[in-house]
Amino acid sequence: AIQLTQSPSSLSASVGDRVTITCRASQGFSSALAWYQHKPGKVPKLLIYDASSLRSGVPSRFSGSGSGTEFTLTINSLQPEDFATYYCQQFSRYPLTFGGGTKVEIK
Amino acid sequence: EVQLLESGGGLVQPGGSLRLSCAASGFTFSNYNMNWVRQAPGRGLEWVSVISKGGDTTYSADSVKGRFTTSRDNSKDTLYLQMNSLRAEDTAVYYCAKDWYCSSVSCYYDFWGQGTLVTVSS
């Protein structure tokens, strides 16, 4: 199975900061990667698919990039509602796998 | 409006069995692949399984292979997860999720139920 390693596992940031989360894969693949946002008590929300495509309705401050074994999620100008845990997931081959998550907390 | 409603969770002893259901409404159920995803307490998300639109193809995580079976009844718009030989580490909230969009690269899910809690404990 493809293993995904996210870094950092947690970070503290302030409103207005730019945040970058990295997802590294144990095997390379093209672009079948998604990013999800998950808040406590809520269901996960898809932000990015195909590594860099923004899901409709998601604010443009979220962006994704990468291919092969390294992918990134960037949040420009962090907003109060962005404090959550973020997960990458690969859709390249079964079994599908998630990264371990990155918790974004308020500094 | 798309709605997914899981049921069947509860407390079960190690080695026991449980069947989860996910009742779908608001869309043509038979047109979409369906997934199960779980989250153990204090842990991250873990994809569990997927079943194709017609129910003829399934894939599952290595951690549940041979113990969990995913099926669907398109006449009842319902997805199932039969869980056997349950272990403490299967304790989690189980979500069903519907495919949202298929690009040229892959199909991605996004519509989720609210989840049902399964607790495996003696």
Interface residues (C-beta under 8 A of the other chain):
Chain A: A1 S30 S31 A32 A34 Y36 H38 V43 P44 K45 L46 Y49 D50 S53 R55 T85 Y87 Q89 F91 S92 Y94 P95 L96 T97 F98 G99 G100 G101
Chain B: V37 G44 L45 E46 W47 V50 Y59 S60 A61 D62 Y95 W100 Y101 S103 V105 S106 C107 Y108 Y109 D110 W112 G113 Q114 G115
